[in-house]
C-alpha cells in the first residue's frame, strides 16, 4: 500500500492510500473526520485565546500526525504538540509529515496512550482522545494527567452502543443504560459526557462543557477542567436519567444519581423505560460557540460551510431542554401526516414555548412543551 499527499487546513500530509478504513489499517487516517479536525482547530484556538500562556497539546492517537500537526501550524500559542501512537509505521509517517511541514514544536512518541498520559502527569494543557471505537479505557489516565484549567477533547465512534442498538456494550463501557429512541444520538452524547464527568470526579475534578456534537458516525465533546471537591460534588448534580414512554412518546428528565423515578407514564399509563445515568447539564457554552463561529471564518478550512452551519444550529439550541421531538415520529404516533416543521415551531412560539431546530436531526425540534401540548398543536394544524 502506497502513500499519497493531501492538503487539509494549512498543512500538506502524506497519508496511506486505502480502499476501506478499518482498525487494522497499517496507519490510521480517516478523511471523513476532516470536519472533526476543523472544528477542533477552532475550539483549541478559542481556548488558547482565553488563557494567559502557551499550551502543550497531546494527541494520544496520532496516526499520520495530522491532528497534532494542524494544531501546531494553525493555532498561535502552541508550545508543543505531542503526537503519540503505538504503531511504529504511524510514528515514522508522522515524523515524515512533521519534516514536510517544517515544524519544530511537534514531538512524536511511540507509547501506549495510557502510558504516555500517566508518565506526563500535569504536563498537558489539552488532551485529545480520538481512538477507533470507545474512549472509555483512556479517560482515567486523562483525568489523572490533565492539569486544572486544561481542556479535554473526546471522540467516540461506538455509536451503536451509545445509541442503544446494543445495550450491553454501553453498560459495560460507560456504566450507563442507553435508550433506543428517536433522540438516541442526544442521549448517547449525554451518556458520553456523563461518563467523562464521573471519571474526572474521582480525581476531584469537574468538567465545564464548552461544545459538543453528534455528526455522522461519531460523537465529540470539548470541556475545560476545574478542580476541588466541593465544586466537583456540585457539578455531579447535573447527572440524571431519562424516562421514556414508547406508547405515547412522553418523556421526563430526572436529575440526580439516585432519584425517585416513576414506573408508569402519567399520560397514558404505559411502562416507562429508563436510560442513564447521563449528563443533564448544558452541552454548549454560548460565548465559546460564538467565538468558534467567528474563528472559523478566518481559518483556511475545506469544510467551512459545514462547520458554520453546525455551530450556528448548536448555538440556536443552546440552553434548550434535554431530548428533542422527531416530528414524523410524533405524527406516526398520532396516525396523521406531518405538517411543515416551521408551522409547528411558529405555533409553539405563539404559545409562549421555547423552540429551536437541533443539529441531531433535520426533522426534529427542541421545545419545553410536553408531548401533550405538541400533539395538540399538530392536531390543530392538521385541521
Legacy VTK file of the C-alpha trace (Angstrom):
# vtk DataFile Version 3.0
C-alpha trace
ASCII
DATASET POLYDATA
POINTS 383 float
0.000 0.000 0.000
1.481 3.353 -1.054
1.125 6.902 0.238
-0.407 9.974 -1.321
-0.142 13.666 -0.445
-3.249 15.549 0.613
-3.941 19.087 1.816
-6.073 19.806 4.850
-6.287 23.175 6.544
-2.851 24.800 6.163
-0.860 21.582 6.040
0.258 19.049 3.448
0.482 15.440 4.578
1.389 12.038 3.286
-1.384 9.570 4.098
-1.867 5.916 3.174
-3.942 5.022 0.149
-6.694 2.555 1.001
-9.997 1.177 -0.213
-11.669 0.844 3.185
-10.980 2.313 6.623
-10.536 -0.328 9.313
-8.951 -0.555 12.731
-6.379 -2.949 11.206
-5.141 -0.437 8.619
-1.341 -0.120 8.595
-1.633 3.571 9.544
-4.975 5.035 10.539
-6.254 8.077 8.636
-9.916 8.913 8.110
-10.771 11.644 5.575
-14.390 11.652 6.834
-13.098 13.176 10.095
-11.889 16.377 8.426
-14.866 18.297 9.848
-13.988 16.922 13.291
-10.420 18.198 12.939
-11.551 21.576 11.554
-13.909 22.077 14.494
-11.100 21.018 16.837
-8.744 23.649 15.428
-11.421 26.303 16.018
-12.138 25.074 19.561
-8.474 24.998 20.601
-7.909 28.420 19.029
-10.693 29.886 21.182
-9.419 28.030 24.260
-5.842 29.286 23.752
-7.015 32.895 23.373
-8.818 32.637 26.709
-5.747 31.778 28.795
-2.505 33.613 29.550
0.169 31.162 28.405
1.234 28.970 25.517
-0.114 25.446 25.662
1.085 21.861 25.286
-1.296 19.537 23.462
-1.265 15.736 23.478
-2.880 13.835 20.617
-2.926 10.405 22.228
-3.841 8.576 18.994
-1.752 10.410 16.431
-1.904 8.137 13.381
-0.388 10.096 10.477
0.139 13.051 12.819
-2.450 15.141 11.033
-4.277 16.434 14.106
-1.210 17.425 16.119
0.499 18.904 13.065
-2.549 21.015 12.282
-2.715 22.228 15.870
0.941 23.256 15.752
0.715 25.004 12.378
-2.721 26.610 12.525
-3.057 27.738 16.155
-0.995 30.547 17.635
0.485 29.851 21.051
1.194 26.109 20.796
4.368 25.485 22.762
4.459 21.794 21.916
2.164 19.309 20.216
2.760 15.700 21.219
1.776 13.162 18.550
1.601 9.698 20.070
0.917 6.322 18.509
1.852 2.757 19.400
2.126 1.749 15.741
5.780 2.094 14.566
4.652 2.688 10.964
2.448 5.579 12.126
5.334 7.029 14.130
7.622 7.036 11.093
4.954 8.563 8.848
4.197 11.258 11.446
7.899 12.174 11.570
7.971 12.497 7.781
4.892 14.722 7.875
6.453 16.945 10.531
9.503 17.431 8.298
7.248 18.009 5.301
5.609 20.924 7.144
8.895 22.211 8.605
7.694 22.175 12.207
9.946 22.194 15.264
7.325 22.194 18.012
5.823 18.768 17.267
7.195 15.767 19.161
6.432 12.184 18.156
6.168 9.433 20.780
5.683 5.681 20.470
3.744 4.774 23.615
0.554 3.157 24.747
-1.931 6.019 25.158
-2.485 5.304 28.850
1.259 5.126 29.493
2.120 8.491 27.943
-0.726 10.188 29.801
0.383 8.692 33.137
4.069 9.437 32.514
3.377 13.075 31.662
1.025 13.838 34.542
0.437 17.572 34.861
2.325 18.486 31.680
-0.590 18.829 29.244
-2.972 21.766 28.818
-5.044 19.882 26.233
-5.545 16.137 25.877
-7.221 14.917 22.704
-8.564 11.350 22.793
-9.743 10.272 19.352
-9.474 6.479 19.175
-11.006 3.929 16.825
-14.059 2.959 18.904
-14.623 3.799 22.548
-12.542 6.305 24.535
-13.562 4.786 27.874
-10.324 2.838 28.608
-8.274 6.053 28.412
-10.305 8.578 30.364
-8.967 7.643 33.799
-5.418 8.335 32.625
-6.542 11.609 31.039
-8.320 12.634 34.244
-5.260 11.869 36.349
-2.929 13.662 33.949
-4.746 16.801 32.796
-3.998 19.910 34.820
-6.745 22.119 36.237
-7.766 24.757 33.725
-6.960 22.412 30.865
-9.240 21.127 28.134
-10.297 17.556 27.373
-11.422 16.673 23.834
-13.046 13.264 23.424
-14.367 11.397 20.390
-16.452 8.218 20.481
-17.212 6.242 17.324
-19.031 3.349 19.027
-22.390 4.979 18.402
-24.233 1.658 18.143
-23.568 1.179 21.858
-24.209 4.760 22.948
-27.428 4.991 20.923
-28.901 1.767 22.281
-28.637 -0.585 19.311
-26.595 -2.800 21.616
-27.278 -2.099 25.294
-24.764 -4.421 26.929
-21.641 -2.772 25.445
-22.872 0.643 26.612
-23.428 -0.662 30.139
-20.028 -2.356 30.098
-18.048 0.587 28.703
-19.930 3.597 30.077
-21.781 2.197 33.111
-24.990 3.581 31.657
-28.180 2.168 30.127
-28.922 3.602 26.657
-32.367 4.208 25.185
-33.225 3.345 21.587
-35.463 6.337 20.883
-35.824 9.000 18.204
-33.444 11.157 20.275
-30.920 8.347 20.853
-27.982 10.364 19.466
-28.579 13.113 22.004
-28.865 10.518 24.760
-25.654 8.908 23.546
-23.786 12.205 23.588
-25.081 12.868 27.101
-24.051 9.363 28.227
-20.531 10.027 26.910
-20.416 13.421 28.630
-21.727 11.974 31.871
-19.089 9.247 31.791
-16.356 11.860 31.323
-17.779 13.876 34.243
-17.949 10.857 36.554
-14.450 9.721 35.608
-12.921 13.137 36.331
-14.873 13.405 39.573
-12.814 10.542 41.026
-9.840 12.909 40.927
-11.778 15.840 42.451
-12.025 17.447 39.028
-15.139 18.662 37.230
-15.990 19.463 33.625
-17.391 22.629 32.083
-18.750 21.625 28.663
-17.881 24.207 26.014
-19.125 22.448 22.883
-20.355 19.048 21.772
-21.906 17.479 18.696
-23.025 14.227 17.132
-22.106 14.016 13.462
-22.376 11.030 11.125
-20.638 8.091 12.824
-19.101 9.834 15.844
-19.751 11.967 18.922
-17.408 14.646 20.198
-17.167 16.823 23.330
-14.908 19.673 24.423
-14.767 20.596 28.118
-12.490 22.601 30.364
-11.479 21.186 33.726
-11.849 22.668 37.192
-10.647 21.275 40.498
-11.949 20.981 44.047
-14.113 18.507 45.926
-16.970 20.912 46.645
-17.240 22.151 43.053
-16.960 18.606 41.757
-19.792 17.469 44.028
-21.897 20.380 42.778
-21.210 19.531 39.134
-22.443 15.967 39.627
-25.887 17.403 40.305
-26.085 17.727 36.514
-26.248 13.940 36.243
-29.618 12.246 35.875
-31.874 9.881 33.965
-34.418 9.970 31.134
-37.726 8.094 31.479
-39.445 7.444 28.141
-42.835 6.008 27.214
-42.826 4.165 23.885
-46.626 4.172 23.747
-47.286 7.920 23.676
-43.710 9.342 23.411
-43.907 11.104 26.785
-40.509 11.666 28.369
-39.191 13.213 31.555
-35.669 14.098 32.690
-34.963 13.448 36.362
-31.770 14.914 37.822
-29.725 13.157 40.474
-27.672 9.964 40.657
-30.224 8.158 42.830
-33.580 9.885 42.196
-37.086 8.517 42.608
-38.217 7.508 39.113
-41.879 6.829 38.312
-42.711 3.405 36.916
-45.680 4.354 34.753
-46.403 7.097 32.237
-48.656 9.854 33.688
-50.188 10.473 30.238
-51.177 7.004 29.024
-50.303 4.681 31.908
-47.715 2.754 29.867
-44.415 1.491 31.224
-41.557 3.974 31.381
-38.174 2.885 30.020
-35.228 4.319 31.936
-31.949 5.493 30.423
-28.860 6.733 32.211
-27.104 7.943 34.175
-26.283 10.706 31.710
-25.374 14.392 31.657
-28.423 16.643 32.041
-26.484 19.917 32.095
-25.586 22.332 29.314
-23.921 20.922 26.206
-22.885 24.269 24.693
-21.362 27.465 26.075
-22.881 30.393 24.156
-19.816 32.663 24.343
-17.448 29.840 23.418
-19.536 28.697 20.432
-19.955 32.281 19.229
-16.169 32.712 19.330
-15.772 29.441 17.415
-18.079 30.748 14.669
-16.052 33.945 14.376
-12.811 31.936 14.361
-13.894 29.525 11.616
-14.425 32.446 9.242
-10.707 33.273 9.404
-9.325 29.738 9.098
-8.489 28.001 5.813
-10.974 25.148 6.069
-12.326 22.900 3.345
-15.427 22.326 5.485
-16.049 25.973 6.397
-19.714 25.998 5.305
-20.486 22.732 7.112
-18.691 23.905 10.241
-20.522 27.233 10.400
-23.891 25.569 9.776
-23.246 23.074 12.569
-22.056 25.723 15.007
-24.974 28.043 14.268
-27.510 25.263 14.795
-25.864 24.285 18.076
-25.871 27.931 19.136
-29.615 28.120 18.463
-30.307 25.041 20.589
-28.099 26.129 23.499
-29.961 26.403 26.819
-32.653 24.150 25.376
-34.367 21.334 27.287
-32.953 17.820 27.154
-34.267 15.466 24.446
-35.999 16.500 21.217
-39.061 15.544 19.187
-38.875 13.996 15.720
-41.969 15.354 14.007
-42.608 12.345 11.773
-42.352 10.030 14.774
-44.907 12.110 16.690
-47.248 12.238 13.697
-46.957 8.496 13.168
-47.982 8.081 16.797
-50.986 10.313 16.057
-51.715 8.378 12.840
-51.558 11.518 10.741
-49.252 13.066 8.162
-46.690 15.635 9.245
-47.340 19.371 8.836
-44.402 21.618 7.882
-41.999 21.764 10.822
-41.811 25.566 10.513
-45.583 25.789 11.109
-45.246 23.650 14.239
-42.418 25.852 15.517
-44.409 29.032 14.865
-47.393 27.700 16.816
-45.156 26.696 19.711
-43.689 30.206 19.843
-47.195 31.689 19.756
-47.990 29.528 22.783
-45.027 31.001 24.668
-42.830 27.902 24.412
-39.122 27.755 23.707
-38.434 26.120 20.339
-35.400 25.593 18.120
-34.059 23.260 15.467
-31.433 20.746 16.512
-28.253 19.534 14.859
-29.136 15.961 15.848
-31.834 15.693 13.166
-33.150 17.939 10.374
-36.729 16.790 11.029
-36.641 17.345 14.787
-37.148 20.269 17.126
-36.359 21.130 20.717
-39.022 22.662 22.931
-40.069 22.944 26.557
-43.618 21.984 25.539
-44.551 18.479 26.646
-45.827 15.780 24.326
-49.472 16.600 25.102
-49.051 20.235 24.022
-47.060 19.264 20.950
-49.699 16.771 19.823
-52.447 19.349 20.410
-50.650 21.824 18.131
-50.110 19.223 15.412
-53.794 18.249 15.514
-54.774 21.905 15.280
-52.530 22.430 12.229
-53.917 19.326 10.524
-57.452 20.653 10.924
LINES 1 384
383 0 1 2 3 4 5 6 7 8 9 10 11 12 13 14 15 16 17 18 19 20 21 22 23 24 25 26 27 28 29 30 31 32 33 34 35 36 37 38 39 40 41 42 43 44 45 46 47 48 49 50 51 52 53 54 55 56 57 58 59 60 61 62 63 64 65 66 67 68 69 70 71 72 73 74 75 76 77 78 79 80 81 82 83 84 85 86 87 88 89 90 91 92 93 94 95 96 97 98 99 100 101 102 103 104 105 106 107 108 109 110 111 112 113 114 115 116 117 118 119 120 121 122 123 124 125 126 127 128 129 130 131 132 133 134 135 136 137 138 139 140 141 142 143 144 145 146 147 148 149 150 151 152 153 154 155 156 157 158 159 160 161 162 163 164 165 166 167 168 169 170 171 172 173 174 175 176 177 178 179 180 181 182 183 184 185 186 187 188 189 190 191 192 193 194 195 196 197 198 199 200 201 202 203 204 205 206 207 208 209 210 211 212 213 214 215 216 217 218 219 220 221 222 223 224 225 226 227 228 229 230 231 232 233 234 235 236 237 238 239 240 241 242 243 244 245 246 247 248 249 250 251 252 253 254 255 256 257 258 259 260 261 262 263 264 265 266 267 268 269 270 271 272 273 274 275 276 277 278 279 280 281 282 283 284 285 286 287 288 289 290 291 292 293 294 295 296 297 298 299 300 301 302 303 304 305 306 307 308 309 310 311 312 313 314 315 316 317 318 319 320 321 322 323 324 325 326 327 328 329 330 331 332 333 334 335 336 337 338 339 340 341 342 343 344 345 346 347 348 349 350 351 352 353 354 355 356 357 358 359 360 361 362 363 364 365 366 367 368 369 370 371 372 373 374 375 376 377 378 379 380 381 382
